[in-house]
Amino acid sequence: MAEATLLVSLLALTAYAVLGGADFGAGLWDLTAGGARRGAAARGLIERSMTPVWEANHVWLPFLLVLLWTGFPRFFGSVMSTLYVPLFGATAGIILRGAAFAFRPHAATLGQARVLGAAFALSSVLVPFCFGAAVGGIASGRVPVGNAAGDAWSSWLNPTSIAVGILAVLAGAYLAAAFLAGDAQRTGEPALEHATRRRALGAGAITGAVAIAALAVVRFDARALYDGLTSGLGLALVLGSAGLGIATLLLILTRRWMLVRLTSAGAVACVIAGWAAAQQPYLLPTALTVHQGAANDATLTALVLSFGVFGLGVLLPSLIVLYRLVLRGRLDKPYEPLDARWRT
């Protein structure tokens, strides 16, 4: 049951990394779109694409938290009490980001919209970096077992954490660009589709290069993790991620947007699975194994059954219906550049 609960947790983490990561990546593109007039077209596309799904994309985070604190309480307590600084930063960023995105369409002036847009975009970079830094601290063995047993700063301000944090930001941008390029096609604006497609190609190439550089950092700073990523199942998943990344770039060139969504998501999923394979059988490397950190069998059984009833019976069907409607354009609103409503 411990392995089954861990598998469900990894699936929830992967869903959040792909769907929530794409949301955060859209914020990065909002940040780098340009001035109010120059970036209005890209920001209008981001708002149009995100509005129907942005809240649904983040349902996986509370789902994951419940799984971890119930199924692996020692792991959850150790992580939350040592990595509270980046996790608090991520929490604050999620709240600020959601509020800014919700309020920006209702701003009374362009100036107000720009302030809210800046809050949305900057927090969209802060959140994935903080989450990535926390993952880097766990994977590099800097989170010991116990209540606040690790250092509150060096646990996430270290070479591996910084590298993983930067990679998390770029992976979100890569996913967002891949998803937005397909959405841009439905706007009927060829120039917008071309610009978004170019961003997707650039983001894919840069993210791949940074991933290779991050692996070199891990070799120097967290050798056990590096060894796991370059041998056995970990190596197979890393190579799978690289292959899917290359396939994504080729599919972007041929404008196969539905396949682009699948291969780009698969590339990120392989990275997460590779991390899990690299540090098995540990939850906290060399300190806490899966079985040592798991709750009792009765709790795990109830947890897995609850996932089967709620997750497979309610959550997944609802999300499938939502995403099918979105991909078919049934929930699209008329496209307009973001600054159009404030022009005199």
Secondary structure, 3 states (H helix, E strand, C coil): CHHHHHHHHHHHHHHHHHHHHHHHHHHHHHHCCCCCCCCHHHHHHHHHHHCCCHHHHCCHHHHHHHHHHHHCHHHHHHHHHHCHHHHHHHHHHHHHHHHHHHHHHHCCCHHHHHHHHHHHHHHHHHHHHHHHHHHHHHHCCCCCCCCCCCCCCCCCCCHHHHHHHHHHHHHHHHHHHHHHHHHHHCCCCHHHHHHHHHHHHHHHHHHHHHHHHHHHHHHHHCHHHHHHHCCHHHHHHHHHHHHHHHHHHHHHHCCCHHHHHHHHHHHHHHHHHHHHHHCCCEEECCCEEHHHHCCCHHHHHHHHHHHHHHHHHHHHHHHHHHHHHHHCCCCCCCCCCHHHHHCC
